[in-house]
Amino acid sequence: MVPPRWVFRSAWALHKAVSRLSGGRIGTRPPSERRVGTLFLLARGRQSGIVRRNGIFYLEDGPNLIVVASNAGAPKDPAWWSNLQALPDAEVELPGSRRAVRAREATASERARLWPRLLAANPSYADYQRGTARPIPVVVLEPR
């Protein structure tokens, strides 16, 4: 069962605040085969032009970072994904580094290959997909 949206919003707001207060020393972690990592995505708003900072789970796939636009199974895609579709160039904060990336949706074959890895690292994605009628996008962040 998926918790209410306010739980997710509150947890990510706290996560972002702790990261900011620690100067970025706390808040990101690398992934492993058994768990997702955490990064901060810095993407420009498609309408406002303001750079927004969002905490997102990720996996590595060679030089690429893989994120899931699940929005915790909400009916709509997360705003960060809508922003990246309009303005695909962004930056990510990783443990100890910052990287320029370009976003795109995974191809059907990439998704078929990556989805089992994502589920193994974060089984909640299956609950989110069951809870929404929209296909949940798998997003590839390529270095630029």
Buried (B, 14 or more C-beta within 10 A) or exposed (E): EBEEEEEBEEEBEEBBEEBEEEEBEEBBBBBEEEBBBBBBBBBBBEEEEEEBBBBBBBBEBEEBBBBBBBBBBBEEBBBBBBBBBEBBEBBBBBEEEEBEBEBBBBEEEBBEEBBEBBBBBBEBBBEBBEBBEEEBBBBBBBEE
